[in-house]
């Protein structure tokens, strides 16, 4: 597996230091500069082209190898897609660290990401892009439709990646954040799609967050809600397809770009 030095902060060498770093985020300042809105444009303010669900949830040979090597079908046990998704989410959260300041850029391939990070120390933590990609790949590997989505702030200065997952029993796409081991519901306990989460945040309210886990703690929840979600959710995009084309290239300039519109609620 190939990796490269990308970005490293001495302030974030340990989970404790990274938690302290996140807790010191000035989210009020961020929100003043980039308030939450509905914008949905790509970098450079380009209009997003629309992709299709089949292209971004397609299974490829890597998924077969991933499922076999990590026994994902056994981990994703359950009678509903929600149970299976939550079991995989907890497994990934319990066995990989998250660090948004990751200094090693892992290839955009779920198998490479797990080989790099699974059961390793915080030195092998992965960023939100890697978390979203590997979680989506694990779900596709067990037959659940899923794909990573990028949340971008109004002026594209801040971003966070999560996943969109289709739950057959609900006949609905729902938002899951593997970096923080969580998903979202409304006041009645109904699971929310990413667009519904954005609508709630625009109204100045907050969705209920289930399973929040920041590297084994419940710390920095306000920073998460405001600095990772509220600031970043103005623009929602995904990539154009789920093929291995360009996913395994090490140069950041060759990585798949999140430049396509997310299909609508019912697609």
Secondary structure, 3 states (H helix, E strand, C coil): CCEEECCCCHHHCCHHHHHHHHHCCCHHHHHHHCCCCCCCECHHHCECEECCHHHHCCCCHHHHHHHHHHCHHHHCCCCCHHHHHHHHHHHHHHHCCECCCCCEEECCCHHHHHHHHCCCCHHHCECHHHHHHHHHHHHHHCCCCEEEEEEECCCCCCEEEEEEEEECCCCEEEEEECCCCEEEECCCCCECCHHHHHHHHHCCCCCEEECCCECCECCCHHHHHHHHHHCCCCEEEECCCCCCCCCCCCCHHHCCCCCEECCCCCC
